[in-house]
């Protein structure tokens, strides 16, 4: 549980492209791999299912519920900024709940800062739970939708994206 009563659900497999920042949280993460996915707490079931498939396929996954005891006491503002801005290869987000929550907005801003640094290279891979538009998210960015694909299908796309 986060300050303000928000429940945290996130999924991440981290990138080896950049050197990890030496901070207090880096040691608790799995070895660098490839991406970070974030959903609001109300999409917990989506996030858990999306976390399990890549992990089962051998992709190093960081998912909050897999590491709760290691995150306990960490400075989450610093830690998750590092994950979203510096360590992830991809980030996937979008829902009404995501757009309205305090922690997900902090993470969105970090992800968008990284997307700007990527100079047009794909970084944010939107997974739409609903039709919400996120501030700063160009509408021309390609996305997948849970209205068209099951989470199992999206998880398969994630694995292909990360390993293909």
Secondary structure, 3 states (H helix, E strand, C coil): CCHHHCCCEEEECEECCCCCCCCCCHHHCCCCECEEEEECHHHHHHHHHHHHHHHHCCCCCEEHHHCHHHHCCCCHHHHHHHHHHHHECEEECCCHHHHHCHHHHHHHHHHHHHHHHCCCCCCECEEECCCCCCCCCCCCCCEEECCCCCHHHHHHHHHHHHHC
